[in-house]
């Protein structure tokens, strides 16, 4: 197995991440410095000097998470002995026992994609850590979020910590032309990949053991901002337009429209109307290219709609976010 990690101005966290991988027995780790500032890149190189398991490569420009991951996956698969690829966020650390259980379950179940429990690092003075993600949940509004309960429908592993089989990665590249959609830059590319995997009839597994601890949004200073709003919602629109079967879109259309009406009103009231205007303008402008890519995705579908619908949760959206939105709209 090869682990791939993207660094963007998080050299210290990335070193902590790769150290956890080495301690977990991962013998090949590829790190892409994704256009970080020169001091961070220098720190990244220095901290991995003499570490035989880690190879650091550099991109002078920020390729985004999607294309950066594609570059590393291509490099990982260039080694014919690489049977699986572990994708891990730079601000995460793996738990050796949990990772071992995850890999064992993946092999036993013959899964193409595999995920596990991700937790927030324990806070100072806290009795226990809290759930960060139990994978991806896709809600009936066709917007995805981190799955917080095992009772919620499981779409697939989050890109923060996911294991993919070589066979799956080669198949999706062959049938769609890419693993992650580079036009997304970042956010929702892992959801898009999981939807395409489900449509292709791939086996998607989950083990409810702690596989990793995850800081969350370290490269964005841990704050929800206009960058996240723009890419998250624009990409979710493209994801629906490209990867969702038409019958599913029509069935869920009232919920989709209600969601986006709420997004517009909520973020306009918060003073983010320029970002809202730009994201919907750019989402619409990008639809012709998105629809061109849709043909390959839908041509590769092998599952019945009933099977795919089982991956969509019955809730409108994640309860915590819905409550926050209601408080914003009706203070």
N, C-alpha and C positions, 0 to 999 in steps of 0.2 A: 504494500500500500504506500502511496505517496500522499503527503499532506501538502496543501497549497494555502498560502497566507498572503494577503495584500496589506502592505504598509502604506499609510498616508499620514505622515506627520505623527506617528505613534511609535517611534523607535523603541522606547522603554517598554511599552506594553507588548510590542511585537516580540521583543527578546524574552519576556516572561512567557508569552504564548509558545514560542518555539522550544523553550526550555521544558515546558510541560509535555510537549510532544516527544522530545528526546527521552524524558523520564518515563513516558508511557511506552517506550520501545519502538517509536516510529523512526525508521532509519533513513528515510529520504524526505526532506522538507524543502519545498521551493517557496521562496519569498520574493514577491514583486514589490519594489519600491515604486509607487505609482505617482511619480512627479512630486515627491515631497520636497520641502525646502532643503537647501544644501546642508545645513547643520544636522537636520534629522537624518538625512541620507548618510552622512558621514558617521553619525552615531550608530545607525543600523549596521553599517559595514564593520565598524570597529567592534561592536558587541558580538558579532558572529565570526570574527576572524579566528581561524583555528578550529572551528566547529565543523567536523567532517560531514555531519548529517544535513547541514543547511547550505543551500545555494541561494545567494541573493542576486537578483537581476534588477536592472534599472530601466524605467521608462522616464524620459525627460519630461513628458507631459502626463497629466492625469487622464488615464484611459477610462476611468469609471470602474465601478465594481464588476459590471457585466463583462466588458471587453478584457479587463485585467484578469479576471478569472478564466476567461477563454484562453488567453495567452498561456497561463500557467497550466491549464488542463492539457493543452496541446503539447507542452513541454513534458508533462508527466506521462502522457500516453506515448511519447516518442521512445520511451523505454518499454520494450516488449514484455518485460517482467512485471509491469505495473498492472495488477488485477483490479485495484480499487483506488479511488481518489477521495481523500478527506478534505472537504472545504471548511476552513475554520476562520472566524473573524480574528483580527489581530488583537482585539481587546478581550479575548476569551482564553481560558485555560482548560485543557482536557483533564478529566479524572481517569486515571489509568484503568481502574477496575470497571468503571462504567463503559469506557471505550471498548475494553475487551469483551464485555457482555454484548455491546452493540454489534461488534463485528461477528461474534459467535452466532447471534440471532440472525444476522444478515445471511451468513453462510447456510445456517440450518434451514431458513425459510426460502432460500433462493431469491432474496429480494434484490431489486435493481436500484432502489433508493432506500436509504435508512436514516432514521433520526432517533433522538432520545431526549431525555429531560435536560433542559438548560435552566440553571438557577442564577439569580443575582448573587454576587459575593456577599457573605454575611456582613451586615452593617455593624459598626462599632456599638457594642452594648446590646445588640439584638440577640434574642434567644435562638433564632433560626433564620436562614436565608429564605427568600421568597422566589416564586416561580418567575422566570424570565420568559421562557417559551417551551411549550410542549409540541413544537412544530407549527405548522400553518393551518389556520381555520379559515375556510372560505364561507362567508355568510350569504344569506339569501338576497342581500343587496348587491351581491357579486363583488364586494370589497373584502379583502383578506386582512387578517391581523394575526398576531401571535396567539396561538391556542393556549389558554390558561387552565383548562380543565380537561381531564381525560374523557369526560362526558360529552365534550364537543366533538363534532365530526373532524376527522383527521384527513387533510389533503395530502400532506407530505412534509418533509423536513425543511426547516428554515435554512437559508444560505449561511446563517451564522455558524452552523455546525451540521454538516450533512456528509453522508458517504454515498458515493455513486459507483456502480459497477462499471468496469471497462466496457462490457457489452452494451450497456445502456448508453453510455457517452458516445460510443462509436455509432450506435444506431441513430440517436437523435441528431448527430452531426450529419449523418448520411441522408436522413429523410427531411430534415429542416434546414440544413446548411450551417447550423451553429448550435452551441449548447445554450448559453445565455444570449438573449437578444441585446446586442450592443447598443441599439438605438435608445434603450431605456436609461443608459448610463449607470444609474443605481436606483434601487427600490423597486419592488414588485417583480424583478427578474427571476427570483427564486420561485415565486408563486406561479408565474407564467410557465416555468420549466415543469413544475409539479402538475399543472393542468395538462400540459402536453403529454407528460408521462402517463397520467391517468387515462387520457384519450387513447393512447397507444396500447393500453392494456398491460402496462408494466406493473411489477409487483413492488408495492411501497410498504415498508415496515417501520415499526416504532418499538422501542424498548423503554419501559418506564423506570429507568435507572438514571442517576445523574451522570451525564456524559461530559458536561462542561459547565463552567461558571462564566458568566458573560457580563461585562460592564455595561455595554449598550451605548451606541452612538458616540463613541470616544472621539472619532474624527470630527464630529459636529459639536463638541463640547457638551454633549449630553442634553442638548436643548432642542425642543421642537421649534423649527424655524421655517422661513419662507422657502428655503431650499428643499426641505423635506416635504412641505405641503405641495410645492410645484411638481417635483418628480414623482411623489407617491400617488397623487391623484391623476396626473397626466398619464402615467404609466398604467394605472389601473384601468383607465378608459381604453388605452391601446390593447391591454391584455384581453378585455372583454371582446373588443372588435376583432382581434386576431384569433384567439384561441377558444372562445366559448361557442359551442354549437348554437345555431340560430334558434332552435326550439327552446333552449334554456334561456336565451336572452329574452325572447318573447314572453315566456312564462314568468320571468322575474322582473320584467320591465317596470311595473308599478313601484316595486321596491327600489330599483336602480334610480328611477326618476326622483323618488322621495329622498333618497340618499344625497343626490347631487343638489337638489334644492336646498337641503339642510346645510350642505357644505358652502354653497354660495352665500346663504343668509348669515350663517355663523361667522365665517371668516371676513365677510364684508363688514359686519358689525364690529369685528375686532380690528378693523383698519387695514386689512390685507387685501383690499379690493383689487389693487393693481396686480398682485400675484395671482388672484383668482381669475382675473380677466386674461392674463398672459397664459396661464396653464390651459384654460379651455380653448383659447385661440390656437395655441400650438398643438393641442390634442386634435382639434378638428383639421388643422393644416396637415398633420401627419397621417391622417386616415388613409389616403390613397396608397401610400407605401405599406401601411399596416395591412390593408386588405389584400395587397399583392402577396404578402407573406402568409396570409390566411389560407390560401389555396393548398399549400404544402402541409400545413398543420391539419386541416380537415381531411385531406386525402389520406393521412396516416392514421385516422381514427379507426379503431377496431372494436371498441366497446359499445354496448347499447346505452341509450340515454338514461335508462333506469339505473344502470350500474354507476354511471357518472354522477347522477343526482344524489346518490348515497354519500358522495364526498362533500356535499354542500350542507352546511349546518342550517337548522331551522330557525335560528335567531336572526333578527334583522341585522344586527352587528354586535360587536363585543359590548357587553353590558356596561363596563366601566366607561367606555368612550361615549356611549349613548347618554348616560347620566351626566357626563361632563358637558356634552353638547346642549342638553336640555337646560342645565344650569346657566350656560352662557346665553341661551336664547330667552330664558324666562328667569332672570335673576331675582 
